[in-house]
Amino acid sequence: MLIKGLHHVSALTAHADQNYRFYTDVMGLRLIKKTVNQDDVSVYHLFYGDEKGNPGTELTFFEIPMAGRTREGVNSISATSLRVPNDAALKYWVQRFDEYEVPHGEIVERGGRATLAFTDFEGMRLILVSDEHNSGVAGGKPWDQSPVPVEYGIVGLGPIHLTVRDASLTAPVLTDLLGFRAKGSYPAFTPGQPEVLVFESGEGGSGSEVHLEERNDLEQERPGRGSVHHVAFRVDNEEELRQWVDRVHQFQFPSSGFVDRFYFRSLYFREANGILFELATDGPGFDTDEDFATLGESLALPPFLEGRRAEIEANLKPLDTMLR
């Protein structure tokens, strides 16, 4: 049993249509699956990624139309990184963010890599990270029909940043339960705070890392639009996932047990500081029910919801599925 790296990150949006336009038009990601939240079919669940939504490239959003603003704090997934091919790509993105009036910081080093922090239109905290000197888990392949040139395109998820009240509770979950390796640390950006701890899994590299920051000066985060709901880690197949179900139970963490999400199989549990982790299989994949050429263009429903298609479509506001 091995955690292969990052699988996907799921966040919240109050405006699915604006979310679609930002992540396709501005960020250049492909909408690989337009479906519904399987736990609330009245709202969208949108999946973005590389050309086919390979594991480790997926950024997903649950639509919650009445979501309030996020009050940032501890025990949260406080930043999501997106990998770009090299340092030159970061310079391209500075210009692109200026053109589209996307709030961003300067290019700075974090954990030995050049990075560029920015926020989306709802304040989601994001970081572009350069793969210039990276090795380990391979990135994906940007869609060749993206408005962003392929040589600058996003190739997958980078380090996931967790901010917690007590790092000594989360670190053993990563190492003892999930098998991550302690890789080192780097100085916190907030003066007077402990160094940020770095953990990696599988083949290592930015596509496998979790960065753990302890903060004693913040309140508990109150999630809202732009906050991250959970992070998912890759497991190879269903057989391994079922072994992970048993392992999580042995560590006495309450969990969802085995869940069939159709495009992958899942297990959910909350680590010791209350952050929601998911383990997800690499397959079957997003081209299970759609052709590669037309991914994301129509509303996709798993078989167990297909009989309710008319009802579901009647309650959804249509999205423009053509890139401008």
C-alpha positions as CSV (number, residue, x, y, z in Angstrom):
1,M,0.0,0.0,0.0
2,L,1.4,3.3,-1.1
3,I,0.2,6.9,-1.3
4,K,1.3,7.8,-4.8
5,G,0.9,11.6,-4.5
6,L,-1.8,14.2,-4.7
7,H,-5.1,13.2,-6.5
8,H,-7.3,16.2,-6.3
9,V,-8.4,19.2,-4.3
10,S,-12.1,20.1,-3.9
11,A,-13.2,23.7,-3.0
12,L,-16.4,25.7,-2.7
13,T,-17.8,28.3,-5.1
14,A,-20.9,30.4,-4.8
15,H,-21.0,31.1,-8.6
16,A,-20.5,28.1,-10.9
17,D,-20.7,30.2,-14.0
18,Q,-18.0,32.7,-12.9
19,N,-15.9,29.8,-11.6
20,Y,-16.1,28.1,-15.0
21,R,-15.0,31.3,-16.8
22,F,-12.1,32.0,-14.4
23,Y,-10.6,28.5,-14.4
24,T,-11.0,28.0,-18.2
25,D,-10.5,31.4,-19.7
26,V,-8.0,32.8,-17.3
27,M,-6.2,29.8,-15.8
28,G,-6.4,27.7,-19.0
29,L,-7.6,24.5,-17.4
30,R,-9.9,22.1,-19.2
31,L,-13.4,21.5,-17.8
32,I,-13.1,17.7,-17.8
33,K,-16.4,16.9,-16.1
34,K,-19.6,18.9,-15.6
35,T,-21.6,16.9,-13.2
36,V,-23.5,17.4,-9.9
37,N,-22.7,17.0,-6.2
38,Q,-23.6,13.4,-5.6
39,D,-24.7,14.3,-2.1
40,D,-26.8,17.3,-3.3
41,V,-27.9,16.9,-7.0
42,S,-29.4,20.4,-7.1
43,V,-25.9,22.0,-7.5
44,Y,-22.9,21.5,-9.8
45,H,-19.7,19.7,-9.2
46,L,-17.1,21.0,-11.7
47,F,-13.8,19.2,-12.4
48,Y,-10.9,20.9,-14.0
49,G,-7.5,19.5,-15.0
50,D,-5.1,18.7,-17.7
51,E,-6.1,17.4,-21.1
52,K,-8.0,14.4,-19.7
53,G,-8.1,15.0,-15.9
54,N,-5.2,12.7,-15.0
55,P,-4.9,12.0,-11.3
56,G,-2.8,14.7,-9.6
57,T,-4.1,17.4,-12.0
58,E,-7.7,17.8,-10.8
59,L,-9.1,20.9,-9.1
60,T,-12.8,20.5,-8.4
61,F,-15.5,22.8,-7.0
62,F,-18.8,22.2,-5.2
63,E,-21.4,24.9,-6.0
64,I,-23.0,26.4,-2.8
65,P,-24.9,29.4,-4.1
66,M,-25.5,31.0,-0.7
67,A,-21.9,30.5,0.6
68,G,-20.6,33.4,2.7
69,R,-17.1,34.6,2.7
70,T,-14.3,32.5,4.2
71,R,-12.9,33.6,7.6
72,E,-9.3,32.4,7.3
73,G,-7.8,30.5,10.2
74,V,-6.3,27.3,11.6
75,N,-7.2,23.6,10.9
76,S,-7.7,24.3,7.3
77,I,-6.3,23.6,3.8
78,S,-5.0,27.2,3.6
79,A,-3.4,27.2,0.1
80,T,-3.5,25.0,-3.0
81,S,-0.5,25.0,-5.3
82,L,-0.6,24.5,-9.1
83,R,2.5,23.4,-10.9
84,V,3.9,25.2,-14.0
85,P,6.8,23.9,-16.1
86,N,9.6,26.4,-15.2
87,D,10.5,29.8,-13.8
88,A,9.9,31.4,-17.2
89,A,6.2,30.3,-16.9
90,L,5.9,32.3,-13.6
91,K,6.9,35.5,-15.4
92,Y,4.3,34.8,-18.1
93,W,1.7,34.4,-15.4
94,V,2.6,37.7,-13.7
95,Q,1.8,39.4,-17.0
96,R,-1.4,37.3,-17.5
97,F,-2.7,38.1,-14.0
98,D,-2.0,41.8,-14.6
99,E,-4.0,41.6,-17.8
100,Y,-6.9,39.9,-16.2
101,E,-6.7,42.0,-12.9
102,V,-6.1,38.9,-10.8
103,P,-4.7,39.8,-7.4
104,H,-1.2,38.4,-6.9
105,G,2.1,38.7,-5.0
106,E,5.7,38.7,-6.2
107,I,7.7,35.7,-7.3
108,V,9.4,34.4,-4.2
109,E,11.0,31.2,-3.0
110,R,9.1,28.7,-0.9
111,G,10.7,25.4,0.1
112,G,13.4,25.8,-2.5
113,R,11.1,26.5,-5.4
114,A,10.1,29.7,-7.2
115,T,6.4,30.5,-6.5
116,L,3.7,33.1,-7.2
117,A,0.8,33.5,-4.8
118,F,-2.6,34.7,-6.1
119,T,-6.3,34.6,-5.3
120,D,-9.2,33.8,-7.5
121,F,-12.4,35.9,-7.8
122,E,-13.8,34.5,-4.6
123,G,-10.5,34.8,-2.6
124,M,-9.4,31.2,-2.9
125,R,-5.7,31.1,-1.8
126,L,-3.6,29.6,-4.6
127,I,0.1,29.4,-5.4
128,L,1.8,28.7,-8.8
129,V,5.0,26.7,-8.2
130,S,7.8,26.2,-10.7
131,D,8.9,22.7,-11.7
132,E,12.2,24.1,-12.9
133,H,14.3,22.0,-10.5
134,N,11.6,19.5,-9.5
135,S,11.8,15.7,-9.7
136,G,9.5,12.9,-8.6
137,V,5.8,12.5,-9.4
138,A,5.3,13.4,-13.1
139,G,3.0,16.3,-14.1
140,G,0.2,16.0,-16.6
141,K,-0.2,17.4,-20.1
142,P,-1.9,20.8,-20.6
143,W,-4.8,20.7,-23.1
144,D,-3.7,21.9,-26.5
145,Q,-6.9,23.9,-27.0
146,S,-6.4,26.0,-23.9
147,P,-6.1,29.8,-24.2
148,V,-2.8,29.5,-22.3
149,P,0.2,28.4,-24.4
150,V,1.1,24.8,-23.6
151,E,4.7,25.7,-22.7
152,Y,3.3,27.9,-19.8
153,G,0.3,25.7,-18.9
154,I,-0.6,24.2,-15.5
155,V,0.6,20.6,-15.3
156,G,-1.0,19.6,-12.0
157,L,-1.3,20.1,-8.3
158,G,1.7,21.2,-6.3
159,P,2.3,21.2,-2.5
160,I,-0.9,21.4,-0.4
161,H,-0.6,23.8,2.5
162,L,-2.2,22.9,5.8
163,T,-2.4,25.4,8.7
164,V,-3.1,23.8,12.1
165,R,-3.2,24.7,15.7
166,D,-1.0,21.7,16.7
167,A,1.3,20.2,14.1
168,S,2.2,17.4,16.5
169,L,-1.3,16.0,15.9
170,T,-1.3,16.1,12.1
171,A,2.3,15.0,11.5
172,P,1.8,11.4,12.8
173,V,-1.3,11.0,10.6
174,L,0.8,11.8,7.6
175,T,3.8,9.6,8.6
176,D,2.5,6.8,10.7
177,L,-0.9,6.2,9.1
178,L,-0.4,7.4,5.5
179,G,3.3,6.7,5.1
180,F,4.5,10.1,4.1
181,R,8.2,10.9,4.7
182,A,9.5,14.0,6.5
183,K,11.5,15.9,3.9
184,G,12.6,19.0,5.8
185,S,11.3,22.5,6.6
186,Y,11.6,26.1,5.6
187,P,11.0,29.5,7.4
188,A,7.4,30.6,7.9
189,F,6.3,33.8,6.1
190,T,4.7,35.0,9.4
191,P,7.4,36.3,11.8
192,G,7.7,34.4,15.1
193,Q,6.0,31.3,13.9
194,P,7.5,27.8,13.7
195,E,9.1,26.6,10.4
196,V,6.8,25.0,7.9
197,L,7.3,21.2,7.8
198,V,7.5,19.4,4.5
199,F,6.3,15.8,3.9
200,E,6.3,13.8,0.7
201,S,4.9,10.5,-0.5
202,G,5.5,8.1,-3.4
203,E,8.1,9.2,-5.9
204,G,8.4,12.5,-4.1
205,G,8.5,16.0,-5.6
206,S,6.0,18.8,-5.7
207,G,3.2,16.6,-6.9
208,S,3.4,14.6,-3.7
209,E,4.0,17.1,-1.0
210,V,2.1,18.4,2.0
211,H,3.4,21.5,3.8
212,L,2.3,21.8,7.4
213,E,2.3,25.1,9.2
214,E,1.5,25.6,12.9
215,R,-0.1,28.9,13.9
216,N,-0.9,29.9,17.5
217,D,-2.2,33.4,16.5
218,L,-5.3,32.5,14.5
219,E,-8.9,31.5,15.2
220,Q,-10.5,28.4,13.8
221,E,-11.2,28.9,10.1
222,R,-14.9,29.4,9.1
223,P,-15.2,28.0,5.6
224,G,-17.1,29.8,2.8
225,R,-16.8,30.5,-0.9
226,G,-13.2,30.0,-2.0
227,S,-12.3,27.7,0.9
228,V,-11.0,24.2,0.4
229,H,-13.3,21.3,1.4
230,H,-10.8,18.5,1.2
231,V,-7.6,17.2,-0.3
232,A,-7.4,13.7,-1.9
233,F,-4.4,11.5,-2.1
234,R,-3.7,8.9,-4.8
235,V,-4.0,5.1,-4.3
236,D,-3.5,2.7,-7.1
237,N,-6.7,0.7,-7.3
238,E,-9.8,-0.5,-5.6
239,E,-8.1,-3.4,-3.9
240,E,-5.6,-1.1,-2.2
241,L,-8.3,1.3,-1.2
242,R,-10.2,-1.5,0.6
243,Q,-7.0,-2.2,2.5
244,W,-6.8,1.5,3.4
245,V,-10.4,1.3,4.8
246,D,-9.2,-1.3,7.2
247,R,-6.0,0.6,8.1
248,V,-7.9,3.8,8.9
249,H,-10.2,1.8,11.0
250,Q,-7.3,0.2,12.9
251,F,-6.0,3.7,13.7
252,Q,-9.5,4.4,15.1
253,F,-10.4,7.3,12.8
254,P,-14.1,7.5,12.0
255,S,-14.4,7.3,8.2
256,S,-16.9,7.1,5.3
257,G,-15.8,3.5,4.5
258,F,-15.7,2.6,0.8
259,V,-17.5,5.1,-1.5
260,D,-18.1,4.6,-5.2
261,R,-17.8,8.0,-7.0
262,F,-18.0,6.3,-10.4
263,Y,-15.0,8.2,-11.9
264,F,-12.9,6.9,-8.9
265,R,-13.4,5.1,-5.6
266,S,-12.9,6.9,-2.3
267,L,-12.5,6.8,1.4
268,Y,-12.9,9.9,3.6
269,F,-11.7,10.6,7.1
270,R,-10.8,13.6,9.3
271,E,-7.3,13.8,10.6
272,A,-6.6,14.8,14.2
273,N,-7.0,18.6,13.7
274,G,-10.2,18.1,11.8
275,I,-9.1,18.5,8.2
276,L,-10.9,16.2,5.8
277,F,-8.7,13.8,3.9
278,E,-9.7,11.6,1.0
279,L,-8.0,8.6,-0.5
280,A,-9.0,8.1,-4.2
281,T,-8.1,5.5,-6.8
282,D,-6.4,6.5,-10.1
283,G,-9.3,5.0,-12.1
284,P,-11.6,4.3,-13.8
285,G,-11.1,8.0,-15.0
286,F,-13.2,10.8,-16.6
287,D,-13.3,9.3,-20.1
288,T,-15.4,6.4,-18.8
289,D,-18.7,8.0,-19.9
290,E,-17.5,10.6,-22.4
291,D,-15.2,10.7,-25.4
292,F,-11.8,12.5,-24.9
293,A,-12.7,15.1,-27.5
294,T,-15.9,16.2,-25.8
295,L,-15.1,15.9,-22.1
296,G,-17.0,18.4,-20.0
297,E,-19.3,19.7,-22.8
298,S,-22.5,18.0,-21.6
299,L,-23.9,17.2,-18.1
300,A,-22.5,13.9,-17.1
301,L,-24.3,11.8,-14.5
302,P,-23.2,8.5,-13.0
303,P,-25.5,5.5,-13.8
304,F,-27.2,5.6,-10.4
305,L,-28.4,9.2,-11.2
306,E,-29.2,8.8,-14.9
307,G,-32.8,8.0,-14.2
308,R,-33.2,11.4,-12.6
309,R,-31.6,13.4,-15.5
310,A,-34.8,15.4,-16.5
311,E,-35.3,16.4,-12.8
312,I,-31.7,17.3,-12.3
313,E,-31.3,19.3,-15.5
314,A,-34.4,21.3,-14.7
315,N,-32.9,22.5,-11.5
316,L,-29.5,23.6,-12.8
317,K,-28.6,26.9,-14.4
318,P,-27.0,26.1,-17.7
319,L,-23.2,26.8,-18.1
320,D,-21.6,28.1,-21.2
321,T,-19.4,25.2,-22.2
322,M,-17.6,26.9,-25.1
323,L,-14.3,28.6,-24.4
324,R,-14.3,32.2,-25.4
